[in-house]
């Protein structure tokens, strides 16, 4: 048996019991064991890890540590350019698309409202969710850390809060999405991109009185739902503007650690 020392930084400590946070953790293992196995064995999903240093040198999750070596594990850095370093995932998703699991339906609707391509299913198993995430290049959003440890998942985000609007704030800040918000460009029901339609062509489908009070309309080509700028739109637009302002003032970049090139 061999022994390595692991230390986790920043929010990765949230996955650890209090006695193992912010300290070196001794782990015994039988070589050759991948470093990714040691990390997930302590309860930290590989999707939450951006950078691993083995004795100060950046390595991938398939690196095989030896006896007495030190492993430093850092969280995601989607908001920063760390291309000089060896990344854990094959590539960052600068134009991310999302897949929300069965417990995040309200978050999925909010992401769609902000214009992000977000799939949501409440009847799929973990294996199928992992397959869709990998095949379509979607960031898997979940509160199930075991799902993020699925070997097929390369991009994922563990959602810490139970409150949908707090969840939305976490995703936007975590993945640096503030500049990519395009409100009301997607259908909140089925995720389809909205298309402008002429009032004359849809008048018969609108509620009584709407045709006389509104001029601009949009339709989802998938579910055929029609949207217009009514009272609900104005309330949500005001909330989105407040959200953007608050996030712009409160979002902070995290410095990444100094390292040697391999």
N, C-alpha and C positions, 0 to 999 in steps of 0.2 A: 504493500500500500504506500501511496505517496500523500503528501499534504501540501496544499496551496493556500494562500491567504487572499481572500477577496474583500474588496471594499467598494461599496455602492455610494453614488453621489446624488445630491439634489433629491428630486421627487421619487427616485427609485427606492429610497428608503421607506416610502409609504407601503411597499409590498412586504417589508420585513417586520418581524416582531420587534417591540421596543428595545429589547436587549441586544439586538444585532444591528441597530441603526448607528450610522456615523462612527463605525469602528471596523477594524480588521476582523474578518471572520475566517477561522481555520476550517478547511474542508478536506476530509480524507477521501481519496479516490484511487481507483485502479488504473494506471496508465495502460494504453493511451486513451484518455477520455477527453472529448471535445470540451472546450471552454464553455460553449453554449449549454451543454448538459449540466455543468456545474452551476451556471447562473440560474437556469430554470429549476434546478433541484432546490434552490433556495426560495423559489416562489416568484421570481421576476420573469415576466414574459419577454421573449426575445424581441418582440415588436416594439417594446419600450426602450430598447437599448440602441444607442447610436454609435458609441465608440467604446472599444475595449483596448486597454493597454496591458500588455504582458511584459512586466519588468520595464515599463516606460515606452515600449514600442507598440504601435497600433497593429492589431491583428483582427482576423475574422473569427466568427463563432466556431469555425471548424479547427482552430488552432489547438494543439495538444500541449498543455502545460506539463512541466516536470515537477519533481519534488522540490519544495521550498520556494517556488516562484510566487510572485505577487501579481494579482490581477485587479486592475482598476476598471470600474464599469460606470459609464456615463449615460445620461438620458438622451432623448431625441434632440436634434439640432436643426429641424426643418427651416427655422427662421434664419439660420446662419450658413455661410458658405464654408464648408469644411472639406472641400474637394482635395486639398493637399493631403488629407488623411485617408486611411483605408476605411470605407464605410461598411457598416454591417449589412444594410440592405443593398440590393443591386443598384438602385438609383432613387433619388428623392422624387416625389410627385409634386411638381411645381404647379400643375393644374389638377388638383386632386378631385377624384370622384369618390363617393362614399357608399358604404353598405352598412346599414344599421340593423342590429339584431332585434329579436322580438320584443325586448323590453324598452326600446328607444324610439317608439313610434312618434312621440311628440317632438323629440329632437329632430327626427327625420323631416317632419313638417316645417319646422323652423329653418332648417338648412335649405329646404326647397324654397321657402319664402325669400331667402337671401340670394337665391339663384344658383345654389350648388346642386349638381347632379347627385341625387341621393336615392338609392334603392332601399326599400324596407319590406321585410317579410315577417309574418308572425307565425309561420307554420313550417319553417325549414330547420333541419337538424344542423349540428355544428359542422359536420363534414361537408354538407352542401354549401353552407355559408363560406367556409374556407375555400372551397372550389371556385365559387363565384368571385370572391375577393381576388384570388390569384389569377384566374383566367381573364378578368376584366380590368385588372389593375386598380382595384378600389380599396380605399382605406377602410378597414373593418372597425366599426365603432361598437364597443361592447363594455358591459360591466363584469363580464365573465373572464377572469384572467386565464382560466384553463383553455378557453377558445383561442386566445391570443398565442398560446403555446403550440397550437396545431402546426405541424411541420410545413404545410402549404402556405400559411399566412406569412407574407413578407412585409406588408404595411398595415399597421393597426394602431388603435388609440384606446387606451383604457380610460373609460369615463368614470370619474371619481364621484361626482355629485349625483343626487337622485332628482334634483329639480331641473326641468327642461331648459329654462333660460340660463341657469348657471352652467349646464352642460354645453350649451351653445357658446357661451363665453370661453369656456375651456378649449373647445375645438378651434375657435377662431384664433385665440392667442397661441395655442400649442403649435398650430400648423401655419401661422403667419398668413392668415387669410383676409385680413382687413382690406387690403387693396383689391381683392377679387370679388367683393360683394356686388351683386347685380340684382337688387330687389325686384320681386314680382316678374321675373323673366321665366319662371317655371311654374307648372301646375302643382299646387300643394297636395293634390289628391293622388295623382299618378306619376308625377315627376317629369312629364313631357314638357318640352319648350313651348312657350306660348307664342301665338301668331296673331297679329292685328287683323281684325275683321271689320267689314263695313256694317254700320247699324242697320241698313236696309235689309241685308241678307239674314239677319238673326232676330228681327223685330218680333216675329211670332213666338220665339222661344223665351223672351224676356218677361219678367214679372210686370204686372200692370203698373204703369207710371214711370218705369225706368227708361223707356225709349224717349220720353219727352224731357227727361232731366239730364241725361248723359249722352255724350257724343263719341267718346272713345271706348272701344271694346276689344277684348282679346279672347281667343279661344284656344283650348288645348286640343290638338288634332287627335290625341289618343282617346281620352274619355269624353270629349266634346263639351266639357265644362266651360262656361262663359264667365269672364271677369270684367269688372268695370270699377272706376274710382269712386266708390260710395263711402259711406261713413266708416265702415270697417277698414277700408283701404287707408283713409286718412289717419285713423288711430294707429294702425300698424306702421305707417310711414313715419309718424312722429316718434314712435318707439324705436324704430330702426335708426333714425338720425341721432337719437339720444345714445343708443348703444354704440354707434360708430364713434361718437365724440368721446364717450367714456373710455372705450378701448384704445383710442388714439392717444389719450392722455396717460392711461395707466399701463399700456403694454410695454414691457421692457425686455430687451435682449439679454440673454445669459452668456457670459464669457465662456469660451470653450478652453479646455485645459492645454497647457504647453506639453508638447510631445516630441519625440525624435522620430524621424522617418525610418521605416524598416529597411 
